[in-house]
Amino acid sequence: MSQVIKNLASGPVPPYVATSYVTDVNSPSVPIANVENVLGGTTSINNNKGIQTDGSSGSNTLTVQLTNRFQNSVTTNNATPTTISTFPMGAVPGVYTFDINIAAFDTTDTLGTGFSVFTSVRTTGAAGTICGSPDIIANPESATIQPATVTVSVSGNNFLIQVVGIAATTIDWNSITNYVFVS
């Protein structure tokens, strides 16, 4: 191991290592033995900037998070409606718009389909109501997978995304939802 001895009387001073990083939530993040872990992540927290930093309350992990986003996956093997995502809308009255993208892979017949759903929901803070009719675009690979569908609804003050598979067919579903909220 080599060592460098710097004469502080001449030349620039060596750089300092930060001892903490201020973050948007759970601040600060504090390096341990000069090591700071910087990770990526997502959160369903409402933040109009679309991004925030989380300092994990003093640990040495700083997470850069995409906000206003949630994702889930589920597998179906029948034609029963199955909830892929439940989003609690909270106690503040207002309106949400949801932009949902869902990919489905039929592992039984090796076929695929995709869905794009746009909808808005008003909440009183205790109960939700879908505004108008949701726009649902389906892109099935063939008529064989076309019976697979997506629906959205409200139960109490929860927004639900449901998928309906096909009898005796295994389908893997994955969804990513982005939202905007105003109160």
N, C-alpha and C positions, 0 to 999 in steps of 0.2 A: 504494500500500500504506500502511495506517495502522499506527501503533505506539501501544501503550499503555504509559505509564510509571506504575508503581505505587509509591507511597510506602509502604515497608514499616513505617514508624513508626505507621501507623494502618490500621485495617481488617484484614480477614482476609488471610492469606498466599495467594498464588495456588497452585492445586493443582500437585502434582508429577506428572510423567508416569512411569509405571512403567518400569523399566529391564529387567525380566525377569519372566516368568510361570512359576511352578513347575507342572509337569504330572505326570500319573501315570507316563508312560513317556517316554523320550528328552528328559528335562528339561534345561535350561529352554528356553522359547521367548523370544527376545530381539528386541524391536522394532528395526527398522532405519529411521533417520530418522523416528522416532516412528510408524512404520507397523507394525501387527500384522495379519496375515492370519488370520482365524478361519474355518475350513472345517468342513463336516460329512463324515463318512465311516463306514465299517464295518470290522470286523476279526473274524476267526474266533478271536481270543485268548479263552481261558476267563477270564471275570471275572463273578462272581455279581452285581455291581452293575448289570450290563447296559450300562454306559457308562464311558468313560475319556477322558482328554485326552492327546494326543501332541504334544510340543513340538518334534519334528523336530530334536533335538540341537543347539540353539543357533541355528537359523534363525529368521526372523520369521513362521513359519507354525505356528499352533496348530490342531490338528484335534480336534474333538469326535467320538468314535467310538462307535457302537453295537457292543457286543461279543457274543460267542457267536452269531455270525451269518455266513453265507456265502451268496452268490448267484451264479448262472451262467445262461447261455442257450446254446441250440443250435438248429440247424435240421435237420430230417429230411426226406427225400423217398422213404423206403422203409419196410419193416416190420422193419428190423433193429434190435435193441436198441442204443441209443446212450447212452453215459455223459454225463449233464449235469453231475454233480458227483462229485468224489472227495475224501473228507475223511480225512486221516491221523489216526488216533486217539492216537498218541503212546505213550511208553514207560511211562506210569503205569497200573497196573491199576485198573479202575473200570467204571462204567456211564454211558452216554450215553443221553439221550432226545432224539429228533429230532422236530421239528414242521416239516413241509415243506409249502409251498404252491407249486403249479405252475399256470401259465396257458399254454394252448396255442391258437394261432390258425392255422387251416387257410387259408392264403392262396390255395390252389387253388379251394376252394369257398366261401370267406368264411364259415367256421363256427368256433365256439369251444367249448372245454371247459376245465374246471378240475379240479384234484385237490388233495385235502388228505390228507397221509399222516402217521400217528403211529407211531413205532416206538422200541424201545429196543435197545441193543447193549452187551454186556459185552465188555471187552477184558482180556486178561492182560498187556497191554503189548507183546505180540508177535503176538497173533492175536485176532480178534474173532468173536463169536457173536451172532446176532440172538436176542433174548429173545422167545419166543412168536411170534405171527403179527402182522405189521404191519397196522394198520387203514388201509385205503385207501378214500377217498370220491371218486367220480367224478361230475361234473356235465356230461355231454355235451349240446350244444345239440340234436343230432338223432342218429338211428341211423347216419347217414353218417359221423360222426366218432367214434362209439362204439368202433370197433376200436383207436383210439389208447389206449395204456396207460402206466402208470408202475410200476416195480418198484424194490425196494431189496434190497441184498445186501451181503455182506462178502467181500472178497478180501484174504487175509492180515490185516493190521491196518488196512485201509482200508475205510471205509464208502462204498458206491457208490449213487448214485441214477441210474437208467436210465429212458429213455423209449423207447417203441416207436411209431413213426409208422405211416403207411399207404402201401402201394405206390403209386407215381406221384402222390403228393400231397405238396405242400410244407407243412410245419407248423413254425412258429416257437414255441419253448418258452422260458419264463423261470421260474426257480425262486428262492425265498428260503427258507432253512432257518435256524431258530433251534434251539439246543440247550442242554441242562443236563447237567453232568458232576459225578459224585461219585466219590471214591476212598476 
